[in-house]
Amino acid sequence: MTIKEANFPFDVGIAKLIQNKGIKQIYIANKAGYTAQELSDMLNGRKIIKLCDVPRLADALGEDIDTIYSAGEESE
């Protein structure tokens, strides 16, 4: 299993919600306590999204975890 496969559907859901809201990744990264590079690595399969990362990113996006999951699943 690759990192990209392990991060699915959260990576896709987070990227989709960021795009739909018209905000920048750096804003979400900073709000969640990550650098822009760390978030980019998560969304592009270079860094695993750990269980503890998901609620932090959900809070930064102002969404619940289920919404992120669903947004990612819709893209499949």
C-alpha positions in Angstrom: 0.0 0.0 0.0 1.3 3.4 -0.9 1.0 6.6 1.2 -1.4 8.0 -1.4 -3.6 4.9 -1.0 -3.4 5.1 2.8 -4.4 8.8 2.8 -7.5 8.2 0.6 -10.2 9.6 0.9 -9.1 12.2 3.4 -6.4 13.7 1.1 -8.9 14.1 -1.8 -11.6 15.5 0.5 -9.4 18.1 2.1 -8.1 19.3 -1.2 -11.6 19.4 -2.7 -13.0 21.4 0.3 -10.1 23.8 0.2 -10.7 24.4 -3.5 -14.5 24.7 -3.1 -14.1 27.2 -0.3 -11.7 29.3 -2.4 -9.1 29.4 0.3 -5.4 28.8 0.2 -3.7 25.7 1.5 -1.2 27.8 3.5 -4.2 29.3 5.5 -5.5 25.8 6.4 -2.0 24.5 7.1 -1.2 27.4 9.5 -4.6 27.2 11.2 -4.1 23.4 11.8 -0.5 23.9 13.0 1.4 22.6 10.0 3.7 24.3 7.5 2.5 24.7 4.0 5.0 22.0 2.9 3.7 19.5 5.5 0.1 19.9 4.2 1.3 19.8 0.6 3.1 16.5 1.4 0.0 15.1 3.0 -2.2 16.0 0.1 0.3 14.7 -2.5 1.2 11.3 -1.0 4.6 12.2 0.4 3.5 12.1 4.1 1.0 9.9 5.8 -2.1 11.6 7.2 -2.2 10.2 10.8 -5.4 9.7 12.8 -4.4 12.7 15.0 -4.1 14.9 11.9 -7.7 14.4 10.7 -9.5 16.3 13.5 -7.0 19.2 13.4 -7.5 19.6 9.6 -11.3 19.3 10.0 -11.3 22.1 12.6 -9.1 24.3 10.4 -11.6 23.7 7.5 -14.6 24.3 9.8 -16.0 20.9 8.7 -16.6 17.6 10.4 -14.6 14.5 9.7 -17.6 12.8 7.9 -17.8 15.7 5.5 -14.2 15.4 4.6 -14.5 11.6 4.1 -17.6 12.0 2.0 -16.0 14.7 -0.2 -13.1 12.4 -0.9 -15.3 9.4 -1.6 -17.4 11.4 -4.1 -14.3 11.8 -6.3 -13.7 8.1 -6.6 
